Amino acid sequence: MPDQVRHDGMVARWERALGRFRAADAAIGAARHSEDEALYDRLGGRHDAAIKRLLRTPAPDMPALAVKLELLFAEQAWEMTGGELCLAAIQRDAQRLAGD
């Protein structure tokens, strides 16, 4: 597969995962003061899933890796169930983008 095609596919996957995360983040933000605990729990589950999906999606470039690192620390993703897979994905990104 040509490098450009592979990169374009990676960018598309990243953009989809980022869009899903932003939507989940906006939804939980809008429900922060809701008294509907069941709704907040559902949105929280979707939010966590979107974070993990984004962190596990290959970063197409250094700015995307920076987004992943910011999110990793802001959300303390290493404490989530499956957080070790997120850390491993970020490590692979760093090695790939560094050319190792």
C-alpha positions as CSV (number, residue, x, y, z in Angstrom):
1,M,0.0,0.0,0.0
2,P,1.5,3.4,-0.9
3,D,2.6,5.6,2.0
4,Q,0.2,8.4,1.0
5,V,-2.8,6.0,1.0
6,R,-1.8,4.6,4.3
7,H,-1.4,8.1,5.8
8,D,-4.7,9.3,4.4
9,G,-6.4,6.3,6.0
10,M,-4.7,7.0,9.3
11,V,-5.8,10.7,9.1
12,A,-9.4,9.6,8.4
13,R,-9.5,7.2,11.3
14,W,-8.0,9.9,13.6
15,E,-10.5,12.5,12.6
16,R,-13.4,10.1,13.1
17,A,-12.2,9.1,16.6
18,L,-11.5,12.8,17.5
19,G,-15.0,13.7,16.3
20,R,-16.6,11.0,18.4
21,F,-14.6,12.1,21.4
22,R,-15.5,15.8,21.0
23,A,-19.2,14.8,20.7
24,A,-19.0,12.6,23.8
25,D,-17.2,15.4,25.7
26,A,-19.8,18.0,24.7
27,A,-22.6,15.7,25.7
28,I,-21.3,15.0,29.1
29,G,-20.4,18.6,29.6
30,A,-24.0,19.6,28.8
31,A,-25.3,17.0,31.3
32,R,-22.9,17.9,34.2
33,H,-25.6,19.6,36.2
34,S,-28.3,17.1,35.3
35,E,-30.1,15.3,38.2
36,D,-30.6,12.3,35.9
37,E,-27.9,10.0,37.2
38,A,-28.7,7.3,34.8
39,L,-28.2,9.7,31.9
40,Y,-25.0,11.0,33.3
41,D,-23.7,7.4,33.8
42,R,-24.5,6.5,30.2
43,L,-22.8,9.6,28.9
44,G,-19.9,8.9,31.2
45,G,-19.5,5.4,29.8
46,R,-19.6,6.8,26.2
47,H,-17.1,9.5,27.2
48,D,-14.7,6.9,28.6
49,A,-15.1,4.7,25.6
50,A,-14.4,7.6,23.2
51,I,-11.3,8.6,25.2
52,K,-9.9,5.1,25.0
53,R,-10.8,4.8,21.3
54,L,-9.0,8.0,20.5
55,L,-6.0,7.1,22.6
56,R,-5.7,3.8,20.8
57,T,-6.2,5.2,17.3
58,P,-2.8,5.8,15.7
59,A,-1.8,9.5,15.7
60,P,-1.1,10.6,12.1
61,D,1.3,13.3,13.1
62,M,3.0,15.1,16.1
63,P,0.1,17.5,16.7
64,A,-2.2,14.5,17.1
65,L,0.2,12.8,19.4
66,A,0.3,16.0,21.5
67,V,-3.6,15.9,21.7
68,K,-3.3,12.3,22.9
69,L,-0.8,13.2,25.6
70,E,-2.9,16.1,26.8
71,L,-5.9,13.9,27.0
72,L,-4.0,11.1,28.7
73,F,-3.0,13.4,31.5
74,A,-6.2,15.4,31.8
75,E,-8.3,12.3,32.1
76,Q,-5.7,10.2,34.0
77,A,-6.4,7.5,31.4
78,W,-3.8,5.1,32.9
79,E,-6.2,4.5,35.7
80,M,-9.0,3.4,33.4
81,T,-9.7,-0.2,32.7
82,G,-7.7,-0.9,29.6
83,G,-5.5,2.1,30.2
84,E,-2.3,0.1,29.7
85,L,-3.4,-0.4,26.1
86,C,-3.7,3.3,25.6
87,L,-0.2,3.8,27.0
88,A,1.2,1.2,24.6
89,A,-0.5,2.8,21.7
90,I,1.0,6.2,22.6
91,Q,4.4,4.6,22.9
92,R,4.0,3.1,19.4
93,D,3.0,6.5,18.1
94,A,6.0,8.2,19.6
95,Q,8.4,5.5,18.2
96,R,6.8,5.6,14.7
97,L,6.7,9.4,14.5
98,A,10.3,9.6,15.8
99,G,11.3,7.3,13.0
100,D,12.5,4.4,15.2
